[in-house]
Amino acid sequence: MDGKATTFAFETADGGLVSWSFFGAAGVGDEVPDATVQKILGTVREFTPADS
């Protein structure tokens, strides 16, 4: 089985490195479409808990 992966990373204002990754199967009936992965990627935001 083949796979696919997408990773997004950036440096925060205070110098930390944060990332989001997707790993999935490719070439199968239930494959997550690239358009769906891109839509999710477009919603990735930095989150700072209120108690930090």
N, C-alpha and C positions, 0 to 999 in steps of 0.2 A: 504494500500500500504506500502510495506517495503522500506527502504532507505539504503543508504550506504554513508560513509564519509571517507575522507582521509585528514589528516593534516600533514604538514611538518613545523617544526620550528627550528630556530637556533639563537644563540647569535652572534651578529656582533662583529667586532674587538673593537669597542668603547663601548661595553656592552649593546647595544640595542637588543631587541627581535623582530624578524621578523617571519612572517608565511605565508603560503599559504594553503587554504582549498578548498576542493571540496565536495559538497553535491549533491547527485543525487538519483533518484528513482531506486529501484532494482526490478527485476522480471517483467519488462514491455518490450514491444517490442522495444522501443527506448532507452533502458538502455545503458549508456556509458560503453563500455567494460573495465574491469580492466586494460588490456594492454594499452588502450588509456590513462587512468588516470596515469599509471606509466610512459608512454612516456612524457606526459606533465610535470609530477613531475621531470623528468630528465632534464628539461630545466629551472627550477626555478633558478634564480640568484638574488643576491642582486643588487639593482639599486640605485645609488646616482645621483640625478639631478645635472647638471653642475653648476647651480646657488646656490648650497648649500655650 
